[in-house]
Amino acid sequence: MINIMNNVKPDQEIVMRVSREQVAENRRTILEVASRMFREHGFEAVTVADIMKAAGLTHGGFYGYFKSKDDLIAAALADALAATGGPKGDLAAYAARYLSPTHRDDRAHGCPTAALAAETIRLTGNARTEMTSGTRLQIERLSRVAPGTTEAERRRAAIGTWAAMVGAMILARVSDDPALSTEILDETRAWLDTTAPVTTRPEANGD
């Protein structure tokens, strides 16, 4: 059997490599744009055409990167959730950054769980699977710095802390009363300081 690759000229190999790199770059751009637009506007309000236009690509080329919009949603969720940062040894500082007006007002670049969990509930298949995986990962991250003398206690504190933080962010964003919105963030942060004081362990510092 003739080895086709042996017949490919060096300049053709360069074109093929550049093409593969361009495809990977385009896919990364689509994911970043989709993640930002989904968090800002929601899944339903954003069309494939909107995303491709914002990415500077043609609508017709979409299916060369993703099988469907549902496939893109799942991939964008996976990407955004994996990139969500966890605490680096200081749970109080992490909660302060999360429960801030700056985060509240910047849905497009904020926590994908707070922005999209409610919508993901109504989806099926890979989107919910990715949200579940992201939730599990974040609980594991928080467990490394959560207070407690046993693994079970630290996991319980991590779950409670994360649930309070995400819930508070959702309530703060849904409120059309600025004073109440800010109060929700401030009081949740204060409540967490009281109920789950930070206990930093040496192994958590490397996170």
C-alpha positions as CSV (number, residue, x, y, z in Angstrom):
1,M,0.0,0.0,0.0
2,I,1.3,3.4,-0.9
3,N,2.0,5.7,2.0
4,I,0.1,8.8,1.0
5,M,1.9,11.0,3.6
6,N,5.2,10.2,1.9
7,N,3.9,11.9,-1.2
8,V,2.9,15.1,0.6
9,K,5.3,17.9,-0.2
10,P,6.9,19.9,2.7
11,D,4.8,23.0,1.8
12,Q,1.7,20.9,1.8
13,E,2.6,19.7,5.3
14,I,2.9,23.2,6.5
15,V,-0.5,24.1,5.1
16,M,-2.0,21.1,6.8
17,R,-0.4,21.9,10.1
18,V,-1.5,25.6,9.9
19,S,-5.0,24.4,9.0
20,R,-5.2,22.2,12.0
21,E,-3.9,24.9,14.2
22,Q,-6.4,27.4,12.7
23,V,-9.3,24.9,13.4
24,A,-8.2,24.5,17.0
25,E,-7.9,28.3,17.4
26,N,-11.3,28.9,15.8
27,R,-12.9,26.3,18.1
28,R,-11.3,27.9,21.1
29,T,-12.7,31.3,20.0
30,I,-16.2,29.9,19.5
31,L,-16.1,28.4,23.0
32,E,-14.9,31.6,24.6
33,V,-17.5,33.7,22.8
34,A,-20.3,31.2,23.5
35,S,-19.4,30.9,27.2
36,R,-19.5,34.7,27.6
37,M,-22.7,35.2,25.7
38,F,-24.5,32.3,27.4
39,R,-23.6,33.7,30.8
40,E,-24.7,37.2,29.8
41,H,-27.9,36.4,28.0
42,G,-28.9,32.8,28.6
43,F,-29.0,29.8,26.3
44,E,-32.3,30.5,24.6
45,A,-31.6,34.2,23.8
46,V,-28.3,33.4,22.0
47,T,-28.4,31.8,18.6
48,V,-25.6,30.0,16.8
49,A,-25.6,32.8,14.2
50,D,-25.0,35.3,17.1
51,I,-22.1,33.4,18.4
52,M,-20.4,32.8,15.0
53,K,-20.8,36.5,14.1
54,A,-19.3,37.6,17.4
55,A,-16.5,35.1,16.8
56,G,-15.8,36.6,13.4
57,L,-16.7,33.4,11.6
58,T,-19.3,32.3,9.1
59,H,-22.6,30.8,10.3
60,G,-22.3,28.0,7.8
61,G,-18.9,26.9,9.3
62,F,-20.4,26.1,12.7
63,Y,-21.0,22.5,12.1
64,G,-17.4,21.9,11.2
65,Y,-16.7,22.5,14.9
66,F,-19.8,21.3,16.8
67,K,-22.6,18.9,16.0
68,S,-25.4,21.1,17.3
69,K,-26.1,24.0,19.6
70,D,-26.6,21.5,22.4
71,D,-23.2,20.1,21.8
72,L,-21.8,23.7,22.0
73,I,-23.7,24.4,25.2
74,A,-22.2,21.3,26.8
75,A,-18.7,22.1,25.6
76,A,-18.9,25.7,26.7
77,L,-20.1,24.7,30.2
78,A,-17.3,22.2,30.5
79,D,-14.8,24.8,29.5
80,A,-16.1,27.5,31.8
81,L,-16.6,25.3,34.8
82,A,-13.1,23.9,34.5
83,A,-11.7,27.4,34.3
84,T,-13.6,28.5,37.4
85,G,-11.0,29.2,40.0
86,G,-11.1,27.8,43.5
87,P,-9.7,29.3,46.7
88,K,-5.9,29.3,47.2
89,G,-5.7,28.7,50.9
90,D,-8.0,31.5,52.0
91,L,-11.7,30.7,51.8
92,A,-12.7,34.1,53.3
93,A,-10.9,36.0,50.6
94,Y,-12.4,33.8,47.9
95,A,-15.9,34.3,49.3
96,A,-15.3,38.1,49.5
97,R,-14.4,38.2,45.8
98,Y,-17.3,36.0,44.8
99,L,-19.9,37.8,46.9
100,S,-19.0,41.2,45.6
101,P,-21.0,43.8,43.5
102,T,-18.3,43.6,40.9
103,H,-19.0,39.9,40.4
104,R,-22.7,40.4,40.6
105,D,-22.6,43.0,37.8
106,D,-20.4,41.1,35.4
107,R,-22.4,38.0,34.5
108,A,-20.5,37.5,31.2
109,H,-17.2,36.8,33.0
110,G,-18.5,35.5,36.3
111,C,-19.4,32.1,37.8
112,P,-21.1,29.9,35.2
113,T,-22.9,28.0,38.0
114,A,-24.6,31.1,39.3
115,A,-25.4,32.3,35.7
116,L,-26.6,29.1,34.1
117,A,-27.5,26.4,36.7
118,A,-31.2,27.4,36.7
119,E,-31.4,27.1,32.9
120,T,-29.3,23.9,32.8
121,I,-31.9,22.2,35.0
122,R,-34.3,22.2,32.1
123,L,-31.8,20.6,29.7
124,T,-31.0,17.0,29.2
125,G,-27.9,15.0,28.3
126,N,-24.4,16.4,28.3
127,A,-25.1,19.9,29.6
128,R,-26.4,18.6,32.9
129,T,-23.6,16.1,33.1
130,E,-21.0,18.9,32.7
131,M,-22.8,21.0,35.3
132,T,-22.7,18.1,37.7
133,S,-19.0,17.5,37.1
134,G,-18.3,21.2,37.6
135,T,-20.2,21.1,40.9
136,R,-18.3,18.1,42.1
137,L,-15.0,19.7,41.2
138,Q,-15.8,22.9,43.0
139,I,-16.9,21.1,46.1
140,E,-13.6,19.2,46.1
141,R,-11.7,22.5,45.7
142,L,-13.5,24.1,48.6
143,S,-13.1,20.9,50.8
144,R,-9.3,21.5,50.7
145,V,-9.6,24.7,52.7
146,A,-13.0,24.3,54.5
147,P,-13.0,24.1,58.3
148,G,-13.3,20.8,60.0
149,T,-11.3,18.1,61.7
150,T,-12.5,15.2,59.5
151,E,-13.0,14.8,55.8
152,A,-16.7,14.5,56.3
153,E,-16.9,17.8,58.2
154,R,-14.8,19.6,55.6
155,R,-17.0,18.3,52.8
156,R,-20.2,19.4,54.6
157,A,-18.7,22.8,55.2
158,A,-17.7,23.0,51.5
159,I,-21.1,22.1,50.3
160,G,-22.9,24.5,52.6
161,T,-20.5,27.3,51.7
162,W,-20.8,26.8,48.0
163,A,-24.6,26.5,48.1
164,A,-24.8,29.8,50.1
165,M,-22.5,31.6,47.8
166,V,-24.2,30.5,44.6
167,G,-27.7,31.1,46.0
168,A,-26.8,34.5,47.3
169,M,-25.4,35.5,43.9
170,I,-28.5,34.4,42.1
171,L,-30.8,36.3,44.6
172,A,-28.6,39.4,44.4
173,R,-28.8,39.4,40.6
174,V,-32.5,38.8,40.5
175,S,-33.4,41.7,42.8
176,D,-34.2,45.0,41.2
177,D,-33.6,46.8,44.5
178,P,-29.9,47.7,44.6
179,A,-29.9,48.1,48.4
180,L,-31.4,44.6,48.9
181,S,-29.1,43.1,46.4
182,T,-26.0,44.4,48.1
183,E,-27.4,43.5,51.5
184,I,-27.8,39.9,50.4
185,L,-24.1,39.7,49.4
186,D,-22.9,41.5,52.5
187,E,-25.0,39.5,54.9
188,T,-24.2,36.1,53.3
189,R,-20.5,36.9,53.5
190,A,-20.8,37.9,57.1
191,W,-22.9,34.7,57.9
192,L,-20.2,32.6,56.3
193,D,-17.5,34.3,58.4
194,T,-19.5,33.3,61.4
195,T,-20.6,29.8,60.6
196,A,-17.6,28.6,58.6
197,P,-14.5,30.4,59.8
198,V,-11.4,29.7,57.7
199,T,-9.1,27.0,58.8
200,T,-6.2,26.9,56.4
201,R,-4.2,23.6,56.4
202,P,-0.7,23.4,55.0
203,E,-1.7,21.1,52.1
204,A,-4.3,23.7,50.9
205,N,-1.6,26.3,50.2
206,G,-0.6,24.8,47.0
207,D,-4.0,24.8,45.4
